[in-house]
Amino acid sequence: MPTQNIMAVCNFNMQFIFACARWEGTTHDTRVFLSVLRNENLNFPKPPSSKKISINLWYPQMRGYLGPYKGERYHLPDFRRGSQPTGYKEVFNHVHSSLRSVIERTFGVWKKRWKNLRDMPNYPFNKQVKIVIATRLIYCSTP
């Protein structure tokens, strides 16, 4: 069954402010990220010079985008099982992981509302992409 990667940005109100679906599931996250950044027609929201956007662990470090420190504790359960974060790298990773949980919850609510996103019917890939985009648009337009 085909799967797909979706590049998405959400705000703290769990609303998608950008989403693009067009890559089959075997495409690496870095390739997805860079192709969105390089395609001006997609209007990917770029951070103002005074701000940063929190990004996935697997994305490349670039000006304006902050990923977590590698080699340090990152996931919230790691902090719950052990001691509180120590040192600036662990503190940053703890906050970054908390921010990442917002997008994870956003995807979870979206998939719960549209069960066919979890168990996509065996449609051709291009039709699956259209279903993802259509449900995302409806999700963002409903209160």
N, C-alpha and C positions, 0 to 999 in steps of 0.2 A: 504494500500500500504506500503510495507516495506521501511524503511528509514535506513540510516547508518551514523555512526560517522567516520570521517577521521582524523587521526593524521597527521599533516603536519607542516613542518618547511620551511620558505622561507627566502630569503635574501632581502636586501634593493632594489634590482633590480626587485623585484616581480617575482622571479624565485623560484620554489619549489626545495629545496635541499634534502628534505625527505618527503615522504608521504606513509601512510599505511592505507588501507581500509579493514576492516574485522569485524567491530562491528555493530550490529544492533542498530538502533536509540535510543533504550531505555537504552543503556549502559551508565553508568555515566562517565563523563570526567576523573575523577580521576582513574577509573579502566582502561580506555584506555591509559592514560599517563603512569601509572605504568607498564602495560603489555608491552608497547613498551620499556621502560627502562630496564626491566628485561630480555627481549628476545635478547640475544647477536647476534642471526642470522639476526636480522633486521638492524643491523648497524646504529642505531639511532645516529645522530651526538651529541656527548657529548662535553660540553665546556671545553677548556683548563683551567688549574687551575687559570690562571690570568684573565679569562673572565667569563661572565655570560650570560645566555640565558633568554630572556624575555618570561614568560609563562602566560597562561590563568589564570584568577581569580580563577577558581575552582580547579586548580591543587595544590597539596600539596607543601608547601615551603620546598625546599631541597637545599643542597649545590650546587652551580653552576647555580641555576635557580631562577629567581626573578619574583615574582608575585606582584601585586599592594597591597597597604595597604588597608585593609578592614575597612569599616566604614568612609571612606573619599570620597570626590568627585572623580569620576573616568572618566566618559564618557565625551568626548569632548563637546557635546551639553550642559552639565551641566556647563562647564566653559564659553561657549559662552553666556549663559543666565545670568550668574552672574558675580562676580568679577574675577579677575585674581587669579591664585593659590596662596595660602598663606601657609607658613610653608613648611618644607621639605617633609612631607608626601604628601601634595597636589601637590607640584612641581613634585615629583617623579611620582605620579599617572598620572599627565598631560602628562609627557614624555612617560610613559608606554602606555597610551592610544593612543598616536600618533604613537608609534611603532606598536601597535596592528592594527591600521588602515591599515598598509601596508599589513598584511595578509588578512584582510577583502577585500581590493581592489584586491589582487591577486586571491582570490576565486571568486570575482565578475567578473573579466576579464575571468577567466577560464570557469565559468558557462555561460557567454555571448557567448563565442566561441563555446561551446558545449551545445546547448539548451536541449539535452536529459538529461543533469545532473540536470536541474531544474525540468523537467517533465519526470522523468525516466519511460520508458515503463514498463508494468507489467511483468517484467522478474523475474525469481527466484533470490533470494538474491545473490547466488554465482556468477551468471552472471552479476548482477549489480556491484559487487565488481570488476570484470574484466573490465567492461566498465570504471569505475572510474580510475583504474590504467592505462589502455590504453590511455585514453584521457589526463591524467596527463603527461604521457611519451611524447606524441605528442606535447602537450602544451609547455613542457620544451625544446623540440628539435627544435622548430620553432622560427625564429627571431621575 
